[in-house]
Amino acid sequence: MNPSWAFTLLWAYIIGSLALLFAVRATRLYPLYLLKTAWVAFTVLVFAWVVMMSGADTEEFAKRPAGFFEELKNYPQRSREMFHANIWWLFALLWVPVWFAGGLYEPGTNTRRYLRIALSSLSLVLAVPLVSLAIRFDWSAYGHFTENYRHAWKIARMGDYFLNSVLVSACAVGMVTLVGALTAYALARLEFPGREWLNSAFIASMGIPGFLLVVPLFVMMKGWTAGNFSFMDSRTGLAVLYAAGSIPFTAFLLTAFFKTLPHELAEAAALDGASPWQIFTEVYFPLAAPGMATAAIFNFLGVWNEYNFALIFVTNPEFKTLPVGLYNLQVSQTYAANFPAMFAGAVLLCLPTFLIFVVLQERIVAGLTVGSVKG
């Protein structure tokens, strides 16, 4: 069979299967899993390519910027070399309906378990040519990780920028978590005039684009000084700015969480003679730890990746954060034709957030529904 016709037939089969799946499960969300799987796979491949390029030398990058992923175009040819053409296409065509059929049965049934076993077997068979390509690929030019990361960490000063980002993020997250918890507790538990208006103001402020605040914040912070200390060009001032901008979101998130905590605890503590401050610090603050951890994670991710405010409000190169340092590295290494060092800097920027998502993914997912269930 002509390869072009074979690929056309395969794509027609996949599109037809997709149409059938949408028709059969029009009221279910199973088709979204296909899009999610494709997007996650694409994201993982992009990150893997960035990591791979961070260990290449400049000559290999100029010669083959796609690296191993460029060899994926030889996957059909390599498959035909390893298997008979008809057998390989049979495996490829069987994979699609088995994947779809796996979602047409209720979880826990023996049928679905057998389908998953069949899908795993077919996937392993289709992965054999890919493993063969990886084994035959020349990896000798991609062993320069130490050199590239040392260049990015010391010569390009990414280590200093990394430390600045850690200090700013830790300080900002600590301040916003404490202030946000106090604010949320007051909005959720205390009765005072204007509480609903204040809560509405916090929610409305979340819809204000941050870039609209750049000019007034610049004018305000330019005059904030304490002796020789200036908030305008310091890590402390940047952390305060981040914390202030994150308070509305944190208060909104934790208010819903504090409302789910039982009122009986406050009443029992009050009968024992506890003051309102003691009720907060000794009763509700420990119980709110899961919600505050979720808020801290989201705020850390936002602060760590923030670029515009760090560029505008910090002009001293000693205090620049990692996103700004990565941009400076990208500009310098573009003209120096040292792209692998630039990719090493990108990995340094993405690595903390990547590890947070891997280690704390359950906490992040739980944060999406924090405060949604009462009791």
N, C-alpha and C positions, 0 to 999 in steps of 0.2 A: 504494500500500500504506500502511496506517496505520502511523505511525512507531513506536507502542508495539509493534505486532505485529512490525515489522521488527527492533527491538532484541531482542525475545524470540527471534525466529528466529536472530539472530546469536549470542546467548548460548547457545542450544541447540546451535548448530553448533560453537561453541568447546568447550563441555563434552563433546559427543560426540567431537570430535577428540582431546581430552585423554584420554578413556576409551580410545579406540582406541590412542593412543600408549602408554598404560600397558600395554595388553594385548599389543601387538606387541613392546615393548621392556621387558618386565617385569624382565629381568636387567641392564639397562643403566642408567646414571645420567643419561641425557639428560633425563628429566622434571625433574630437579633444576636443570638449566640454565634452565628456564622460571621456577622460583621465584627463582633467583639473579638472573635478568634483571629480573624484576618488582621485587625488593627493591632492587637497585642503581638502577633507574630511579626508584623512589619516593624513595630517599635523595638522589639528585641533584636531583630536583625540589624537595624540601624545602630543600636547601641553596641552590638557585637562588632560591627564594622568600625566604629569609632575606637573601640578598645584595640582592635587589631591594627589599625593604622597608627595608634600611639606607640607601637613597638617596631614600626618599619623604619628603614633608612630613607633618606631623601631621594636617592637614586631609584629605589624600588617604588616609592610613591609616585615619582614622575613617570615611571615606565608603566606601572600597573596600579592606578589609584583605587580601583575597585577591589584589589586584593583577591582573596579566595572567592569572593562572591561573583567575580567575573567568570570564574570557571563553572558557575551554575548553568551557564548557557550550554555547556557540554553534557548536561545531565541526561537528556534523551538519548544522545549518541552513546554515552557511557552505559546507559541502561540496555540499549540494544546489543552492546558488546557482551554484556554479562548474561542477558536472557535472550531467548528467542523473541522476536518482535511481537508476535501474536500473544505470547504469554505475558509480556510486559504490559501491553495494552489491556489485556484482560484484568491484570491486577489494578491498573489505573482506573478502569471503568467500574470495577467492583467496589473500589474504595468509596466512591460517591454515594451510591444507594445505601451501603452499609452505614455510613456516617449519618445520613438522614434517617434511616430506619431506627437508629439508636434513640432518637427522640420521639418516636411514635408509640412508645410503650411506657407504662408507668414505672417509676423507679422501684427497684427491688425485685422485679420479676426475673425469672430465670431466662426469659427470652432476651431481655435487654442485656443481661450479663453475658450471654453467649454472643450477642452482637458486639459487645465491647471487646471480647476476646478475639473475635474475627477481625475487628477494626485494628486492634493492636498488631495482630499477625500480618495483616496487609500492609500496615504502616512500616513494620520492620522490613518487609520484603522491598518496599519502595525506597527505604532508607539505605539499603545495601549499596546501590550505585553512588549515593552521596558520600558514604563513608569511604568508598574506593577513591572518589575524587579527592577527599581530604588527605588520604594516605599518600596519594601520588603527587600532591601539591608541594612545591618547594617552599618550605617554611624558614629557610635559612636566613632570609632577609628581614624576618620579623622578630628578631631576638634582641632588639635595641631598646627594650623597655627601660633599663637602668639609666642609659645615657639620656634618653628623651625626657624621662621624668626628673632626673637630676637637673637637666637644663631648664625645664619649666619651673621646678621648685626653687632653685637657687638663682640661676642667672636671670630668669624672667621674674623673679621675686614672687612667684605664686605662693610660696610658703608664708611670706608676710601677709599677703592678701587673704590667704586661708585663715590665718590667726585673727586678722581683723574681722572677718566674717563670723568666726566662732564667737568672739567677744561681743560683737554687736548683736548677733542673734540671741545669744544666751541672756544678755542684759535686757534686750527688748522683750523676749518671751517671758522672762521672770517678772518684769514690771507689768506687762499687760495681763498676765495670768492672775497676779495678786489684785490689781485694780479692777479687772474684769469680774473676778469672783466677788469682791465687795459690792460692786455695782449691781451685779446680777442678784445677789442676796437681798439687797435693798429693794430692788424692783419686784422680786418674787415674794418676799416675806414681810416687808414692812409696809405699813399704811401711812401715807403722808400726802399732802395736797400736791397735785400735779404729777403723780406717779405715772398715770396713763399717758399724759402728754410727753413726759420725759422718755418713756418707753417708745412712743411713736417717733420721737425725735431721733433716737438711736437707730431705729429701723430705717427711717428716711435718710439718715446720713450714710447708710451703706450704699445708697444708689448714686452718690456723688462721685464722679470720676476723679481719681487721684491727681490727674494732670491739671485739673482746674484749681487745685490748691497750691500749685508750685509757686506762683507769683506771690500770693499773700503770705505763705509760709516763709518764703525767701526774705521778704521785707521784715517780717516779725523776728525771725531767728538772727538776722544780721545785727540787730540791736541787743540781743540777749548776751550779756557778758557778766562775768563775776571776777573782778580783778583782772588777771592775765588770761583767764579762761574764757573761751568763746564757744557757744553752742553751734555756731555756724560751720566750723571746720574741725569737728572732733567726732570721735566714735561715740562719746556719750550723747552728744546732741543728735546724732543720727539714730541711736537706739531710742531716745525719748521720742523722736519723730515717728519711728516705726510703731512704738508702743501706743502712742496717742491715736494713730490711724487705725490700729487694730482693736481698740476698745469697743467700738460699736458691734462688730461681729462677735467678739468674745462675750460681751454682755448679752447679746441676743441668744447665743448658743447656750450659755450657762443659766440664763433665766428660765428657759424651758426645762433644764435639768433640775434646778432647785425646786421648781413647782412639783416635780414628781416625788420629792422626798416627803415622808409623812410629817404632818403637823403635830402629831402626838409627842414626838421627841422634844420639840420646843416647849410644849406645855409641861411635860414631865421635868425638863431642866429648869423651867421657870418656877415650878413648885418647890424644887430643891434650892431655890435662891440664886440661880445663875442669872447674871446680867445679860442683856442682849449681845454684848461683845463676846461673853463667854459661850453663849449659845451658838454663835457663829464659829468661833475658833475651836471649840471643843466638841461640838456636835455635828454641825453641818459641813464644816470645812473638810474634815476627814472623809465624810460620806460623799463629798463632791469630787474626790480625787479622780475617779474615772472620767468625769466630764471635763475637769481641768486638764487632764492628760490629753484628751482629744483636742481641746482648744489649743494646747501648747504645740501639739504636732502640726496642726494646720497653720498656726502662726509662724512656727519655725520654717516651714516650707515656703511660706510667702516671703518672709524676711530674707531667707537665705538666697532666694532667686531674684530679689528685687534689684533693679538696675538703675532706673531713672533718678530716683531720689539720691541714691549713692553717688551718682555722677554729678548731680547739680549741687548738693549741699556739702560735699567733701571735695576740696580741691588739692589738699595736701597729699602727695603720693604716698606718704607714710601711713595714711589712714584709709586708703581705698580698699574696698571689699573685693571679693573674688569675682563677681560678674564684671565689674569694671576692669579688674586686672586681666581677666580673660579677653576682654575686648582689646585692651592694650597689647596683649600678647598676640592676638590675631593680626592686628595692624602691623606690628613689628616683624612677625615671622612670615607674613605674606610677602613682604619685600625682601626678606632674607631667604625665601624659598625653603623654609624649615617647617613644613606643614606637620610632620609628626610631632614636634614639640607643641604645636598648637592643639593637636588632638589630645596630647597628654594633659594639657591644661583643662580641656573640656571634660576629660574623665575625672580630674580632681574636683571640678565643680559639681558634676552629676553624682559622684560616688556617695556622698552623705545622704542625699535625698533618695537614691536608689536603695541604699541599705535600710533607710527608715521605712520605705514602702515594703521591703521584703520582710523585715523583722516585725514591724508593727502594722501589718496589713489588716489584721483582725480589729485592732483598735481604730484604725482609720475608717473601716467599713462600719463599725459600731457607732462612730461619731456622726455618720450620716443620718442615723435614726435616734440620736441622743435626745431625750425628752419627749419622744413621740408616744411612749407608753406610760401611762400613769399607774402608780401602785408599786 
